[in-house]
Amino acid sequence: MTGLQAYEIYAIKYGDHQRLAGENFIGGDPHNGPMPIDYFIWAIRGPDKTWIVDTGFDAAMGRQRQRNVIRCPSEGLKALDIDADKIEDVIITHMHYDHCGSHRLFERARYHVQDKEMFFSTGRCMCHAPIRHAYDVEDVVKMVRRLYDGRVAFHDGDEELAPGISVHFVGGHTMGLQMVRVWTKRGWVVLASDASHYYANMEQVRPFPIVYNVADMLAGHQRAYALASSRSHVIPGHDPLVLKRYPAPNRALDGIVARLDVEPVG
């Protein structure tokens, strides 16, 4: 691919939660053994600029939701020599609490959100408790405040944000979920976020049970594969296997950060 700079991509773990496999698939799982969930943000680093994908949640939200916060997402960024205060652009894949919190970070940044996600999180669908459960009102209000401060960029469908970085609307998990496609030295990598929480959701065609539209979720799995250079170039949103399949930038960050623009190691 000529004319495009190759970006580095990092998955940065900031928390986790113990779950059973039956909680991660519509229809449950016949084995129903432990199947924990990891919480990540992602950094896309080029020679001149770094983009952040999602912002995670903080320790207070972890206590409220009974999730284990291992470190502030900014600590993982700092280990990569990325200063959260200098980030100019943050892509929000969707506005669930675990992707749109950590309000003290990225105060200079512009936030990229799908039209449908803001409509969804502030509209009539939030009248239903099961749908709004994964949203936090303070996250949503904060995004509205950013909007009035001139710090939100809306996207209606697919759009290139910079040469080699684009967002792609898929819906499914939420009404306005978007994925991020990035050009790297190993080809096109797709950060699927919660289009597929685990590798198993998309590889086994077994959708995750927190879902706005099941058909769109299943179509989103196929869309992710179509946008990526291969199926191994699609990165799910919460799978602990990401840290096993991809190497850490250095030994000190093993189990904390995975580099996604290089070939998987397992």
N, C-alpha and C positions, 0 to 999 in steps of 0.2 A: 504494500500500500504506500504509494508515493505521496509526498506533500503533507503528511501528518506526522507530528511529533509523537513519540511513544511515551506514555505515562507509566509511572509506577503506581501500584494500588496496594493498600494495606488494610487488612481487617484487624480491628483493635477491640479486643474483648474487655468489657468493663464490669460484667456481672454474669450470674447464672441462676438457674432455678431447677430444682429436682421435680421431674414429671414422670408419669408412666406412659408407656407407648400408646395405650388406649386413649390418652388425652390428645394425641397428635394426629389422629386420623378420623375422618368421618366413618362411623361404623365400628370404631374401636380397633383393637388389635388382639388376635387370638393368644399371643404370648403375654402381653401386658407387663413386660418387665420394665426396669428403669430406662428412661429415655430422656435425659436432661436437656435443657435448652440453654444456649449461650446467648448473651446479649452483646452486640457489636455496634460500633460506628465504623465508617470507612473513610480513608484518606486517599485522594487521587493527586499525586504529586508530579508536576511537570517542571521543566527547567526554570520557568518564570513565575509559576503560580501553583498553589495547592487548593484543591476543592475538598470540602467535607460532605459526606453523604450521611445524613441523619445525625442526631445530637444525643441520643440515649436518654437516661433519666438519672437523677441524683440520689443521694443516700436517703433523703427524706421520703422520696417516692418509693424507694426500695423498701423502707420500713412499712409504709402504708400498704404496699402491694405484697408484702412478705416475699420480696425478691432479694437475692444476695448481691450487694454492690461490692465488688472487689476493689475498685479504684475509680476515681473520677475519670471520665473519658479524656480530660485534658492531660492527665498523667501519661496515658499511653501515647498521646500526641507528642508530649514533651520528650519522651524517650526516642522519638523519631526526629527531634529537633524541629518540631512544628509548634509554633506559638499560636494558641487559640485566639489571642487578641488581635492577631494580624490577618486572620482569615477574612476574605472579602465575599466569598460565595458559599452558601450551604444549600445542598439539594435535600429536600424532605421527601422521602418516598411516600410517606403517608403520615397522618397526624395521631396515630396511637401513642399512648404515653411513653412507650419504650423507644420511640423513634423521634420524639418531638419535645423532649424535656430539657433538663440541664440549662435553665434559663440564664444563668450567669455567664455562660460561655458565648463566644462569637458575637459580642455586642456591636461589632463594626459590620457584620456580614449582611448581605442581601440573601433572602431566603427564596428558593425556587419551589413552587407548589403547583399542583394541577388545579385548574378551576373547579373540577368536580369534587376534589377533596375538601376544599374550603366550603363549597355548597353543602356537601354531605355533613361535615362536622358542625355546621352552624344552622342546619335546616331541620325539617320535620322528622327526618329519620332519627334524630337524637331524642325524640319523644319516647322512644322505646328503650327501656333500661338494658336489655341484652345487647343492643347495638352500641349504645353509648358507654358500656362498661369499660371498653378498652381505651376510651378517650379520657383525658383529664381536662376539666373545664379551664384550669389555669393555663394549660398549654394552648388551648384554643383562643382564649382571651389574649394571651401574649402574642399570638400570630396576628390577631386583629390589630393590636397596638403597633406591631411592626408595620403592618399595612398602612396605617395612618401616619407612621413615621417615614414612609417612602422606602421601606426596606423589604418589600415582597415583590417578586416577579412571578406572574401567573403564566401557566402554559396550558394550552388546550390541545391535548394529544401529544404527538411526537414532535420534538424540536431539538435542533442542534444548539448547544450552549457555547461551544467552542470547537474548533477543529479537533476531532477525535473524542469529544464528549457529547453525548446526547441523552435526552430523557425520552421514555417510551411509555405511554399510558397503557395499562392493562386492566385496571379494576380488579374484580374478583374478591380479594381479601377485604378491601374497602371499595367504595364507589370510585375513589380517585387515586388508587395506587399507581405509582410509576416506577419503572426500573431505570437503571443507568447503564449505558453502553460506553465502553472505554477502549480506545485503541492502545495496545501495548506491544512490546517487542515480540510477544508470542501470538499476536492477533487480537481479535475482538473479544473482550471479556465483558460479561453481563452481570452486574450486581443486581440479582433478582429481588433482593430484600424479601418481603413477605409474599411475593408472588408464589414462593415456595419456601416454607420455613426450614425444611430438611431436604437433603438429597432424596430421601425415600418418598416424599410427597410427589415429586415430579417423576422420578425414575420408575416408581411402582404405580403411578396414576392413582394415588390415594390422597385426596385433598385434605388439607388442614381444616379443623372444624370451626374456627372463627372465620366466618365468610359472609360476605354480602351477596355474592352471586356465584354459585358453584360452577356453572357453565363457563363463566368468564375466567374463573380461577384455573380451570382445566385448559382453556384456550391460552391462558397466560403462560402455562408451562411450555406449550408448544411455541409460543411467540419468543420466549427466552431462548430456546434452542435455535430457532431460526435466526435470531439476531447475533448469536455467538459464533465464533469460528468453529467450535465443536461443542458437544455436550459437556465435556470436561472444562469448558470455559464459562460455564454458568455457575454462579456462586449463590447458594441459598442464604436466607437471612439469619438463621439461628442455629445452624448445625455445628455441634462440637467437632465434627469430622473436618471442618475447614482448617482447624489448627493442627490436625494430624496430616492432612493431605498436602498442605503447603508449608514451606519452610519459614522459620522466623528470620528476620534480617540479621540477627546475631544470637548467640547462645543465651545471652542474658534476657532476651525477649521471648524465649521458647515458652509456649503456652499462653502467651499474652498477645502477640502480634504475628500475623501470617502475611507473607508477601505473595500477592495474587497475580502479579504480572510475569512470574516465572513458572516453569513447568511444575506440576504437582510431583511430590516425592513419594506418595503412597496412596 
